[in-house]
């Protein structure tokens, strides 16, 4: 899905951002190490880079050719026999039996290329990771593993230490804006979309042309201002505020929800993508709120009268409190992105705590 969403009107899908990382991988593609671990925030493009890197690794010309070759065409279409994406549809995590299957396939010779590439783009159980350990400890020149995760700590140290760790950060807002403008989005809309996307190229390109985006952004910023101005917030009031922002979040998901005509694995993929996007939007909304508090602190410290945004009046908030609030908000975002929490209860707790600061 990322390849489709990040595609330019013609030609192979470009990688937005991550220039130094991609240059490093290009340099290594002729003689890669046996295992890589791509780590970084969700939605920043790790999966796309993993697939593009795999394309180069199985291409007989190393990806260096002016026209499409059959190998790259197969890889981009998801049909190359020497690129294996390990992602069981029925479970959220890769289990030990899946890992043993990978080990067995890794022992076979490549079908068409000089190499086989395994992309493991899902969380793994600890037994599954340990089942891969011996294969990673004794790499062959014909097999490359690319593990994709939020953090190296998601794997046992014994596994992570056998991999070359490649760090990915969020893409700068200006780079996202320019990528959107190139694709025909007017600059003012591109700036709103880039803020909502929060450094995530895939989300930015999904959101272009989406009417609810500006309302989503305004709702979360408005809540930040309302919380900064209050000195008391009851549980019922907090839940009402949370319900409003969550309603705006759900409206943003219409583009990825499974349609009634979808069945089987297609429907499962759409459901999984909807869940993933929902979590990213929770985090994005919280980052927008945190940004409002950081901006408020900066205005107070500088004495600037600059407003917080179109349609919003500047609120006065003590800088230390604003920065504490931003820290609490970002911590809640980390929890919601990685833990199986009920967002309504966690956000209501956060909103009450922000008022008590």
ROGU-938332 format. One line per field, with one value per residue (C-alpha): residue number from 1; residue in one letter; x negated, y negated, z negated. Coordinates in steps of 0.5 Angstrom, whole numbers. Each point is the difference from the previous one (the first is absolute). Layout:
ROGU-938332
num = c(NUM_...)
residuo = c(A_...)
east = c(X_...)
north = c(Y_...)
up = c(Z_...)
***
This chain:
ROGU-938332
num = c(1_2_3_4_5_6_7_8_9_10_11_12_13_14_15_16_17_18_19_20_21_22_23_24_25_26_27_28_29_30_31_32_33_34_35_36_37_38_39_40_41_42_43_44_45_46_47_48_49_50_51_52_53_54_55_56_57_58_59_60_61_62_63_64_65_66_67_68_69_70_71_72_73_74_75_76_77_78_79_80_81_82_83_84_85_86_87_88_89_90_91_92_93_94_95_96_97_98_99_100_101_102_103_104_105_106_107_108_109_110_111_112_113_114_115_116_117_118_119_120_121_122_123_124_125_126_127_128_129_130_131_132_133_134_135_136_137_138_139_140_141_142_143_144_145_146_147_148_149_150_151_152_153_154_155_156_157_158_159_160_161_162_163_164_165_166_167_168_169_170_171_172_173_174_175_176_177_178_179_180_181_182_183_184_185_186_187_188_189_190_191_192_193_194_195_196_197_198_199_200_201_202_203_204_205_206_207_208_209_210_211_212_213_214_215_216_217_218_219_220_221_222_223_224_225_226_227_228_229_230_231_232_233_234_235_236_237_238_239_240_241_242_243_244_245_246_247_248_249_250_251_252_253_254_255_256_257_258_259_260_261_262_263_264_265_266_267_268_269_270_271_272_273_274_275_276_277_278_279_280_281_282_283_284_285_286_287_288_289_290_291_292_293_294_295_296_297_298_299_300_301_302_303_304_305_306_307_308_309_310_311_312_313_314_315_316_317_318_319_320_321_322_323_324_325_326_327_328_329_330_331_332_333_334_335_336_337_338_339_340_341_342_343_344_345_346_347_348_349_350_351_352_353_354_355_356_357)
residuo = c(X_X_X_X_X_X_X_X_X_X_X_X_X_X_X_X_X_X_X_X_X_X_X_X_X_X_X_X_X_X_X_X_X_X_X_X_X_X_X_X_X_X_X_X_X_X_X_X_X_X_X_X_X_X_X_X_X_X_X_X_X_X_X_X_X_X_X_X_X_X_X_X_X_X_X_X_X_X_X_X_X_X_X_X_X_X_X_X_X_X_X_X_X_X_X_X_X_X_X_X_X_X_X_X_X_X_X_X_X_X_X_X_X_X_X_X_X_X_X_X_X_X_X_X_X_X_X_X_X_X_X_X_X_X_X_X_X_X_X_X_X_X_X_X_X_X_X_X_X_X_X_X_X_X_X_X_X_X_X_X_X_X_X_X_X_X_X_X_X_X_X_X_X_X_X_X_X_X_X_X_X_X_X_X_X_X_X_X_X_X_X_X_X_X_X_X_X_X_X_X_X_X_X_X_X_X_X_X_X_X_X_X_X_X_X_X_X_X_X_X_X_X_X_X_X_X_X_X_X_X_X_X_X_X_X_X_X_X_X_X_X_X_X_X_X_X_X_X_X_X_X_X_X_X_X_X_X_X_X_X_X_X_X_X_X_X_X_X_X_X_X_X_X_X_X_X_X_X_X_X_X_X_X_X_X_X_X_X_X_X_X_X_X_X_X_X_X_X_X_X_X_X_X_X_X_X_X_X_X_X_X_X_X_X_X_X_X_X_X_X_X_X_X_X_X_X_X_X_X_X_X_X_X_X_X_X_X_X_X_X_X_X_X_X_X_X_X_X_X_X_X_X_X_X_X_X_X)
east = c(0_-6_-3_7_1_-7_0_-1_5_-5_-6_-3_3_-5_-3_2_-5_-5_-5_-7_3_2_-7_-3_4_-1_-8_1_5_-6_-3_6_-1_4_5_3_5_4_2_4_7_6_2_-7_-1_-4_4_-1_-7_-1_4_-4_-6_2_1_-7_-3_4_-1_-6_-2_0_6_-4_4_3_6_4_-3_5_-3_2_6_2_-3_4_7_-2_-1_-8_-1_-7_4_4_4_2_6_5_7_4_-4_-3_-7_-5_0_-5_3_-1_-7_-2_3_-4_-6_2_1_-7_-4_3_-4_3_5_-2_-5_-7_4_6_3_4_4_3_5_4_-2_-2_1_-7_0_1_-6_-4_1_-3_-6_-4_1_-2_-6_-2_2_-1_-2_6_5_2_5_3_4_4_2_1_-5_-6_2_6_-5_-4_-7_-3_4_-1_-7_-1_3_-2_5_2_4_5_3_6_0_0_6_-3_-2_7_3_-4_1_8_-1_-4_6_5_2_1_-5_5_3_-7_-2_6_-1_-7_2_5_-5_-5_-6_3_0_5_5_-1_1_6_3_-1_7_4_5_0_-8_1_5_-4_-5_4_4_-7_-3_7_0_-7_2_6_-4_-5_5_4_-1_5_2_5_0_6_-3_-6_3_4_-6_-3_6_0_-8_1_6_-4_-5_5_2_-7_0_6_-6_-3_6_2_6_6_-3_-6_-1_-5_-8_2_5_-5_-5_4_2_-7_-2_6_-2_-7_2_5_-6_-4_5_1_-8_1_5_-4_-6_4_3_-7_-3_6_-3_-7_2_3_-6_-4_5_0_-8_-1_6_2_7_1_6_0_4_5_7_-4_-1_-7_1_-4_-4_-6_-6_-2_7_1_-6_2_6_-3_-4_6_3_-5_-1_7_-1_-6_5_6_-5_-3_5_7_3_7_-1_6_-2_-7_2_5_-5_-5_4_2_-7_-2_5_-3_-7)
north = c(0_-5_1_-2_-6_-3_1_-6_0_4_4_4_-3_-5_0_-7_-2_5_-2_2_6_2_-2_4_6_-1_0_7_3_3_4_0_2_7_-4_-7_-3_-6_-4_-6_-3_3_-3_-3_4_6_5_-3_-1_7_2_-4_2_7_-1_-3_6_5_-4_3_-7_-3_-4_-4_-1_-5_4_5_7_7_1_-7_0_7_-3_-6_4_5_6_1_7_-2_-6_3_-4_3_-2_5_-3_3_-2_-7_4_5_6_5_5_-6_-1_7_0_-6_4_5_-4_-4_7_0_-3_-6_1_-5_-5_1_-2_2_-6_1_-6_1_-6_2_1_7_4_1_7_-1_-5_5_5_-5_-1_6_-2_-7_2_4_-4_2_-4_1_-2_-7_-1_-7_0_-6_-3_-6_1_5_2_3_6_4_-3_6_-1_-7_0_5_-6_-6_-5_-6_-6_-3_-7_-4_-4_-7_-4_-5_7_3_-7_0_7_-2_-6_4_5_-6_-2_-7_-3_-2_7_3_-3_2_7_0_-2_5_6_-2_2_6_0_6_-4_-6_2_4_-6_-5_-2_2_-5_3_-2_-7_1_6_-5_-6_5_2_-7_-2_5_-2_-7_2_4_-6_-5_5_1_5_6_5_8_-1_-7_4_6_-5_-4_7_2_-6_1_8_-2_-4_6_5_-5_0_8_0_1_6_4_7_-1_5_3_2_7_5_-3_-6_-2_2_-4_-6_1_1_-7_-3_2_-3_-6_-1_0_-4_-6_1_-2_-5_-4_1_-3_-6_-1_0_-5_-5_0_0_-6_-3_0_-3_-6_-1_0_-4_-5_1_-1_5_4_7_1_-2_0_0_-5_0_3_-2_6_0_3_5_2_0_5_4_1_2_5_3_0_3_6_1_1_5_4_0_2_6_2_3_-5_-3_-7_-3_2_-2_-7_-2_2_-5_-5_-1_1_-6_-5_2_-2)
up = c(0_-2_7_3_-4_1_7_5_6_4_-2_-6_-7_-2_-7_-4_-5_-3_5_-4_-2_8_2_-5_2_7_-1_-4_5_4_-6_-6_-7_-1_-5_0_-6_2_-6_0_-2_4_6_2_6_-3_4_7_-1_-2_7_4_-3_1_7_1_-3_5_6_4_2_-7_1_5_6_4_2_-4_0_-1_-7_-3_4_-4_-7_1_2_-7_5_-1_-2_-4_-4_-6_-4_-6_-3_-2_1_-6_-5_-3_-1_3_-4_0_5_5_-2_1_7_1_-2_5_6_-2_1_7_6_4_6_4_-3_-3_-7_-4_-4_-6_-3_-7_-1_-6_-7_-2_-6_-4_2_7_0_-4_6_5_-5_3_7_-1_-4_6_6_7_6_4_-6_-3_-5_-1_-7_-1_-7_-4_-5_0_-7_3_2_-5_-1_3_7_0_-1_7_4_3_-3_4_-3_3_-3_2_7_-1_1_6_4_-1_2_6_2_0_4_5_0_1_-7_-1_-5_-5_0_0_-6_-4_2_-1_-8_0_3_-5_4_3_8_1_-5_4_7_-3_-3_6_3_-7_-2_-7_-1_-2_-5_-3_-1_-3_-5_-3_0_-3_-6_-2_0_-4_-5_-1_-2_-5_-7_-1_4_-2_3_4_3_1_4_4_2_2_4_4_2_1_5_4_0_2_6_3_0_6_5_-3_-3_3_5_0_6_-3_-2_-3_0_4_-6_-5_3_0_-7_-3_4_-3_-7_2_3_-6_-5_4_0_-8_0_5_-3_-7_4_2_-7_-2_5_-2_-7_2_5_-6_-5_6_1_-8_0_6_-2_7_2_6_0_-1_7_4_-3_-7_-5_-4_-7_-6_-3_-5_4_-5_0_7_1_-5_3_7_-4_-3_7_4_-5_1_7_-1_-4_5_5_-3_-5_0_-4_1_3_-3_-7_1_3_-5_-5_4_1_-8_-2_5_-4_-6_2)
***
